Every structure is written in C-alpha cells, then in structure tokens.
Amino acid sequence: MPNDIGWVGLAASVVLVAVAVALSVARHLGLEGSMLWAASRALAQLLLVGVALEFVLDVDRSMAWSWAWVLAMIFLAADTVRRRAREVPRIYPLALTAFGAAGVVTMSVLFGLSVFPLEARTLIPMAGMMVGNSMTSTVLVARRVLEELRDKRDEVEARLALGLPSRDAARPYLRAALRTALIPQIESTKAVGLVFLPGAMTGLILAGTDPIDAVRVQVAVMYLVLGSVATTVTVVALGVQRRLFTRDHRLVVPPRPAPG
Amino acid sequence: MSGFRGSVRPGRLRRTWPRRCNHPAVTTAEVPLLDFAQVWVGTEGAWRVRDVTVEIPASGVTAIVGPSGAGKSTLLRLGNRLAAPARGRVRYRGDDVADLDPLRLRRAVGMVFQRPTPFAGTVRENLHVAEPGTSDDELAEVLSQAELPADLLDRPATELSGGEAQRVCLARTLLTRPGTLLMDEPTSSLDPGARLALEQLTRGLSRRGTSVVWVSHDLAQVRRIADRVVVMIDGTVVHVGAPDSLAHGAPEPVRKFLEEAAGAE
C-alpha cells in the first residue's frame, strides 16, 4: 500500500470536495463558498505545517524545537478555548494551566514509562492529539459549569445559606457538568473499531505497518486522549468554580449575555 | 475552632454565638439584630441599595416592605453575607459582618428564599444537607416544628406541593438552630392557605425567641405578621415604624407606594 498519493492523487481527491459543493448547490444550502474556503484553508495550512514539520522532525534537529512546537500548540489551543467560551471569566490562563497539567501527566506516562521513545516524531503527534482532542471538552465543561451555577443559582445559594462552603455547595452541579463533558469521550472510546477506524491506526496501516502493531499504537492513543480529556476538564471545572465564588463564599455569576 | 476561617478571634465568636442560640435570654436584647450604617450595594450607576442607615431590633418580626426592585432582598442578604456592601458597614448583634466567618454566620442566621428550593433526593436527604447524620427522630422533631408529618422523610422533595416544599426548606434551615431567620418573600409562590400557615409558623417561632426579618411587598401580610416595618423605595429606607404608622403621617413616597399597593390589592 503506498504511503504517498503524490500531487496527482491529491488533485484527484478534490473531486470529493466537488461532491460536497454539488450537494450544497442542489439543496440550496448556500454553503458552497464556505466549503471551498475551508478546503483551500485546510490545504494551505497543512502544507505549511508539513514544511515546518519537515524542519522540526529532521533527525539532526535539536529536541528544543519539538518542545517549542508543543508549547505553541498549547498556547494556541488555550486561545481557541478563550474565543469559544468568552462568557467564562478569565478562561485563558485556566485553559493554559489545564493543557499544561494534562501534558505533564500524559507525556510523563508515555515517555516516562517508555510506551513510546522520546523523540520529535512521537512527541509532536502525541502532544497534538492530547491538545486537539481536549479542546472541545474543555470549552464544553467551562460553559456547562457556568450555566449550571447560573441556572441553579437558587439551589446553590440555598446550600450556601445553610453554611456550606462554596466547594460543597457547588459539588452536585460541578459533577453534572463534568459528566456532561466526559460522557462523549467515553462513548467514543467504547465505539472505536466498531463504528469507525480512528486516524492514527488508519495512517499507520496506510504506511504499511502491521495491523496488530497499528492497533497497539491506537489503543495507547485512545487511552492518552481519555486521560488528557479527564485531566483538562477537571482542572478547568475546578478553576471556573473557584472564579465564580468569592473568598467569603458568595456566588458571583456573570449575567447571561444579551442575545444578538 | 474547627472549620473556623476568619479574622475574628475564636473566643469572640464563642461569646457572641453559643452553640444553641435561639433563645432571647442568650442574646443581649438592646443590641440590634442588624445595624446598617451608610450602606451602598451595587456599582456606580447601578446601585441597588443607596446610603441606607437603619437598625433592625432583635425581638419580634420586622418586615421590610416596598415595591419590586426597591432593594429589599438585597438589604436582607447583607444579613447573612450572601451579598456584601460596596460601602458602609453591616453589624450583626454588634459584630461587623465582614469580620465574621461567613460559614458560621450562616449557621446562626437562617434564610428562606422566595421560591422553594428543594434539592434532588428525599426529604431526609434534603435535611441531611443542613446537618449530616442527624437521626430520624431529630429530623421528625424539626419537621413537626414546621408542622409537617414525619412520614414525609422518604418522599422525593421535588414532588411536594409548593407549601410543603417551602416548609421543608424552613425545617432544613431550622436544623442549624439559627437564632435569626431571614425570610425573603417566602409566601409569594404559595396559595392563600399555605401562605397563612407559613405566616403563623413564623409568628410562633418569633414568640419562642427567634429574631425574624421578613421581606414582603404584600401590605395585608405585613399588617398580619409584623411588629415593625421598614419601608424601602428605590434603594433607600424612607420610613421606619409600627405597621399602623403606615396609615398615619407617612412621608409622600410611602403614601404613593401605599396607594399603588392598595390599587393592586
């Protein structure tokens, strides 16, 4: 099985973009422009990333470049979370802390326990999957904690009024938000291999790796993602909860933003 | 003192708040229950309470009355530190609220909210939030104080009627044995029968020594339950006196409010 489709192969795959555009035109969805723009951006962005990765992954290049790449991913991911969860107060430093904590935990296990050798070729993809798969759950949990504490304000204040400290008053609502954020990842982990063949395994098989070897790598990746999602959502949920209470255990939730 | 986190020396707290403090003989009657001094709550351009200076005595039922948006609930919430003033000072039985451990303050100053707030789970589980591990006998006793039967313990709290749920919330608050009750329009979502039952219950607690501050916009209710009235309009206190002082010689803003309220009744 070839692991390089060449430029001709890439050009041929553009037919599939044409299929999507044709369906949008046929159904009057008005999304043709967005589809073409997205496809063009993806091509340009991935080509740029490919050139950069060629530089960073060179066997003679210092590992410092790889670590810098990982840090850049974390900062970009935190900024994405900030843009998608603007209503959550001071979410940027919190997201940074969450991705940093998940990075320390997951990379320590993967490289400390020699699951993978520590080199550019493993560090960057693993860190990328850790960050990329945690972003959506992080945004989800940040918004859910805010909404739970806002919507259930009466109950939270009734608990505070009984003399409960803020962490105890918020506990049931935090639990609900964490479950909402984690269940999709758990379901995805359960469904892997049955409903879909995940990307890492597919890529390895396309590159000629033995399927059983590819499966082992993929399982390690799934566990990496589960561990990193659990870490990031917990750090963010606890952080958002702390930001919504004062030191004297008062709830100060920002009002719902006006529509429009 | 376990769980104590505040800048006040534990000995001072012990003197002010004995463990069981719902009897007037324990407190110093001449010290006001709540003493607001030049209190502002809110932000520049959006003040909810403006320059309020008023004392609320420890005995009897004091009603804070006024139209919607007058700042009544906000003033009440200063009493258990669910709200904090931007300026001014609030004292509880002589101690600055800002210096007290808020968690211990809230055990001594119970609150019942406008809408019943039963938590998920049974009535027993609701009561255990206030005092974990309390025996069923003690729970039955506090339910009876709220005129509820003991067999309610296993009922899901969210399936109770409005009146029952509000009395469960009161029972839950009473479990912490507060010497003070802050009632924030507790009957506004109840039917007339349940409303009268809660009023009588609260008058009974007041007669037995609990200090009560009751927020209401219902003048007929205020006449039934209050020993004194604080009238708030637009964030300020405009009148303090006995309930019947509202009928005679009240200032202009109060007369206007009374006319509008009478029209609504």
HADDOCK unambig.tbl for C-alpha pairs under 7 A between the chains (distance, minus, plus):
assign (segid A and resid 154 and name CA) (segid B and resid 117 and name CA) 6.65 0.50 0.50
assign (segid A and resid 155 and name CA) (segid B and resid 117 and name CA) 5.68 0.50 0.50
assign (segid A and resid 155 and name CA) (segid B and resid 119 and name CA) 6.97 0.50 0.50
assign (segid A and resid 158 and name CA) (segid B and resid 117 and name CA) 6.90 0.50 0.50
assign (segid A and resid 161 and name CA) (segid B and resid 106 and name CA) 5.51 0.50 0.50
assign (segid A and resid 161 and name CA) (segid B and resid 110 and name CA) 6.63 0.50 0.50
assign (segid A and resid 161 and name CA) (segid B and resid 111 and name CA) 6.21 0.50 0.50
assign (segid A and resid 162 and name CA) (segid B and resid 106 and name CA) 5.97 0.50 0.50
assign (segid A and resid 162 and name CA) (segid B and resid 107 and name CA) 5.92 0.50 0.50
assign (segid A and resid 162 and name CA) (segid B and resid 110 and name CA) 6.82 0.50 0.50
assign (segid A and resid 162 and name CA) (segid B and resid 130 and name CA) 5.82 0.50 0.50
assign (segid A and resid 162 and name CA) (segid B and resid 173 and name CA) 6.50 0.50 0.50
assign (segid A and resid 163 and name CA) (segid B and resid 103 and name CA) 4.45 0.50 0.50
assign (segid A and resid 163 and name CA) (segid B and resid 104 and name CA) 6.37 0.50 0.50
assign (segid A and resid 163 and name CA) (segid B and resid 106 and name CA) 4.89 0.50 0.50
assign (segid A and resid 163 and name CA) (segid B and resid 107 and name CA) 5.22 0.50 0.50
assign (segid A and resid 164 and name CA) (segid B and resid 103 and name CA) 6.49 0.50 0.50
assign (segid A and resid 165 and name CA) (segid B and resid 103 and name CA) 6.60 0.50 0.50
assign (segid A and resid 248 and name CA) (segid B and resid 102 and name CA) 6.17 0.50 0.50
assign (segid A and resid 250 and name CA) (segid B and resid 82 and name CA) 5.50 0.50 0.50
